[in-house]
Amino acid sequence: MSRLRFSSAREVFESFPALRQLVGTAPTTEPPLTFLARLAAGAEPQQAIGFCAFLLPRREAVWWALQSVQRLRPPGAPADPGLQAAEAWVRDPSDALRRAALDIAEAGDSAEPGTWVAWAAGYSGGSMLASHPVPCPPDLTAKTARIAVLTALGRVPARERDAALRNCVEACFRLVDDEGGGTRT
């Protein structure tokens, strides 16, 4: 089964109205990967990061953000508890591990990309609160995954940022293509 849930870029925007505020390029009827490639090659390629986060299903969006942030970390960086919690949830998407990721995010440093990846995992479903049921909004995983990747990209030296951004977008393409989700044109 394909990880690509939408047949056009417009469908992504219709499913997630908040995306219009995050991606200034008007949606089209193009296939999503074609639209994504156009965003990545455009004048504001960072818009492609937001589109990636909303294009993927929640678990895959967390995996994409996790991989992207890990690749952007400096060599030898200490283990990040937010990334570890998110990875544990991706590998076993149980509610207990989702809650554990949410707990780590709540205790984490909001300036750290790994904290935002943990938020993405924590907001992937279930309740936002342990005390009583408060459903997670359907777009919260994508929003926090986007913040994680953009925060990590902001730490990359300016001369390396374009290549790093392209690598993040390519990771999204690979995730979709792994399941035969379509090809770019």
Backbone torsions as a table, in degrees:
resi	resn	phi	psi	omega
1	MET	NA	137.9	-177.8
2	SER	-72.6	144.3	173.8
3	ARG	-82.5	-7.3	179.9
4	LEU	-87.5	109.8	-173.1
5	ARG	-91.6	-8.5	-172.6
6	PHE	-123.2	147.0	178.6
7	SER	-97.5	-12.7	177.7
8	SER	-145.5	158.5	176.0
9	ALA	-61.5	-37.9	-179.9
10	ARG	-58.1	-37.8	178.9
11	GLU	-62.4	-36.6	178.6
12	VAL	-63.4	-47.6	179.7
13	PHE	-64.2	-38.0	178.8
14	GLU	-67.6	-34.7	179.2
15	SER	-73.6	-30.2	-176.8
16	PHE	-131.2	83.1	-177.6
17	PRO	-55.7	-28.6	178.5
18	ALA	-62.3	-21.8	-179.3
19	LEU	-61.7	-29.8	179.1
20	ARG	-61.3	-31.5	178.3
21	GLN	-77.9	-24.0	-175.6
22	LEU	-95.0	-26.5	179.4
23	VAL	-121.8	110.8	-175.9
24	GLY	-76.0	-13.9	179.4
25	THR	-77.6	131.2	-178.6
26	ALA	-65.0	139.2	179.1
27	PRO	-69.0	152.5	179.5
28	THR	-127.6	178.9	175.5
29	THR	-89.2	7.1	177.0
30	GLU	-60.5	154.0	170.3
31	PRO	-57.5	146.9	-175.5
32	PRO	-56.0	-39.4	-178.7
33	LEU	-70.5	-31.2	175.4
34	THR	-67.2	-44.2	177.4
35	PHE	-61.9	-43.6	179.0
36	LEU	-60.8	-44.5	178.9
37	ALA	-62.0	-38.8	178.5
38	ARG	-66.6	-41.0	176.2
39	LEU	-60.7	-45.8	-177.1
40	ALA	-64.1	-30.4	-179.6
41	ALA	-91.4	-3.6	-175.1
42	GLY	-81.6	-174.2	-176.7
43	ALA	-69.0	-25.6	179.4
44	GLU	-126.0	73.5	-173.7
45	PRO	-63.3	-17.8	178.1
46	GLN	-64.0	-20.2	175.7
47	GLN	-61.5	-28.0	179.5
48	ALA	-63.5	-31.0	179.1
49	ILE	-62.7	-46.1	178.1
50	GLY	-62.0	-41.5	-179.7
51	PHE	-64.7	-40.7	177.1
52	CYS	-56.3	-47.3	-175.7
53	ALA	-60.7	-35.9	-178.9
54	PHE	-86.5	-25.4	-178.0
55	LEU	-68.8	-38.0	-175.1
56	LEU	-83.8	149.2	170.4
57	PRO	-61.0	163.1	-171.8
58	ARG	-55.5	-51.2	-177.4
59	ARG	-61.6	-43.2	179.3
60	GLU	-68.0	-33.8	177.2
61	ALA	-64.6	-39.5	176.8
62	VAL	-65.7	-43.8	179.6
63	TRP	-62.1	-43.0	178.5
64	TRP	-62.2	-46.8	179.5
65	ALA	-63.3	-42.9	179.0
66	LEU	-59.3	-49.9	179.7
67	GLN	-62.6	-42.5	-179.1
68	SER	-62.8	-48.3	-178.9
69	VAL	-64.5	-42.0	178.8
70	GLN	-59.3	-42.6	-179.5
71	ARG	-68.0	-24.6	-178.2
72	LEU	-89.8	-9.1	179.9
73	ARG	-72.7	147.2	178.0
74	PRO	-66.4	148.8	178.0
75	PRO	-58.2	139.6	177.8
76	GLY	78.4	7.3	178.4
77	ALA	-63.6	143.1	179.6
78	PRO	-64.6	159.7	178.5
79	ALA	-56.5	142.7	-179.3
80	ASP	-109.5	117.9	-177.5
81	PRO	-61.9	-32.4	178.1
82	GLY	-65.8	-43.4	178.2
83	LEU	-65.9	-40.0	179.3
84	GLN	-63.4	-42.6	179.9
85	ALA	-66.5	-40.9	179.1
86	ALA	-65.6	-41.8	179.1
87	GLU	-63.9	-41.0	178.0
88	ALA	-59.3	-42.5	179.5
89	TRP	-67.2	-40.5	179.8
90	VAL	-61.4	-41.7	-178.8
91	ARG	-71.2	-30.5	178.5
92	ASP	-141.8	89.7	-173.8
93	PRO	-75.7	52.4	177.6
94	SER	-82.4	159.8	179.4
95	ASP	-67.8	-31.8	179.0
96	ALA	-63.7	-42.6	179.0
97	LEU	-73.8	-30.7	174.6
98	ARG	-64.7	-44.8	178.3
99	ARG	-63.6	-38.4	178.1
100	ALA	-62.4	-42.3	177.3
101	ALA	-63.2	-41.3	179.1
102	LEU	-63.5	-41.2	177.5
103	ASP	-61.9	-42.8	179.1
104	ILE	-66.3	-39.8	178.4
105	ALA	-63.0	-43.8	-179.1
106	GLU	-62.2	-32.3	-179.8
107	ALA	-90.5	-8.5	-173.5
108	GLY	-82.0	176.2	178.7
109	ASP	-90.1	118.0	-176.8
110	SER	-67.0	-9.1	175.7
111	ALA	-84.9	-7.5	-176.9
112	GLU	-97.2	128.7	178.4
113	PRO	-57.1	-36.3	-179.9
114	GLY	-62.0	-33.4	176.5
115	THR	-63.0	-41.0	-179.7
116	TRP	-69.4	-32.8	174.9
117	VAL	-66.7	-39.5	176.1
118	ALA	-63.3	-39.9	175.1
119	TRP	-59.2	-43.7	-179.0
120	ALA	-58.3	-45.0	177.7
121	ALA	-66.1	-44.1	-178.0
122	GLY	-63.6	-30.7	-179.0
123	TYR	-95.6	18.7	-175.7
124	SER	-79.5	-6.1	-179.9
125	GLY	162.7	-172.3	178.7
126	GLY	65.8	-153.9	-178.3
127	SER	-98.7	145.6	177.0
128	MET	-77.2	-19.9	-177.9
129	LEU	-121.5	144.3	176.8
130	ALA	-78.9	-29.0	-173.9
131	SER	-72.6	-34.8	178.6
132	HIS	-159.4	157.4	-174.2
133	PRO	-68.3	120.4	171.6
134	VAL	-134.3	103.2	-175.2
135	PRO	-60.6	142.2	175.6
136	CYS	-73.1	131.5	174.5
137	PRO	-59.6	144.6	-174.0
138	PRO	-64.5	-18.5	-177.7
139	ASP	-100.4	0.8	-173.3
140	LEU	-70.5	-34.8	175.8
141	THR	-61.2	-47.1	-179.3
142	ALA	-62.7	-43.5	-179.5
143	LYS	-60.8	-45.0	-177.5
144	THR	-75.0	-32.7	174.7
145	ALA	-63.1	-42.1	177.5
146	ARG	-59.4	-46.7	179.6
147	ILE	-61.0	-41.9	180.0
148	ALA	-58.1	-49.2	-176.1
149	VAL	-69.7	-43.0	179.3
150	LEU	-65.4	-36.3	177.0
151	THR	-64.4	-43.8	178.3
152	ALA	-64.9	-40.9	177.8
153	LEU	-62.7	-34.4	179.5
154	GLY	-64.8	-18.3	179.0
155	ARG	-91.3	-8.7	179.5
156	VAL	-79.1	137.2	177.2
157	PRO	-53.0	141.4	-174.3
158	ALA	-52.2	-39.2	-177.1
159	ARG	-68.3	-17.8	-178.7
160	GLU	-106.4	-5.6	-170.7
161	ARG	-65.7	-42.2	-178.9
162	ASP	-60.8	-43.9	179.4
163	ALA	-65.6	-40.5	179.2
164	ALA	-63.4	-42.5	178.6
165	LEU	-62.3	-44.5	178.0
166	ARG	-59.5	-39.7	178.8
167	ASN	-63.1	-38.3	177.9
168	CYS	-64.4	-43.3	179.0
169	VAL	-66.1	-41.1	178.4
170	GLU	-62.1	-35.1	177.1
171	ALA	-62.0	-37.5	176.4
172	CYS	-64.6	-46.9	177.6
173	PHE	-57.1	-44.4	-179.1
174	ARG	-62.7	-40.8	178.6
175	LEU	-60.7	-43.2	179.3
176	VAL	-69.3	-45.7	-176.8
177	ASP	-68.2	-24.1	177.9
178	ASP	-57.8	-27.4	-178.3
179	GLU	-108.9	16.2	179.0
180	GLY	71.7	31.8	-174.5
181	GLY	-77.0	5.6	178.1
182	GLY	121.9	166.2	179.7
183	THR	-121.0	159.5	178.1
184	ARG	-81.7	153.3	174.9
185	THR	-117.4	NA	NA
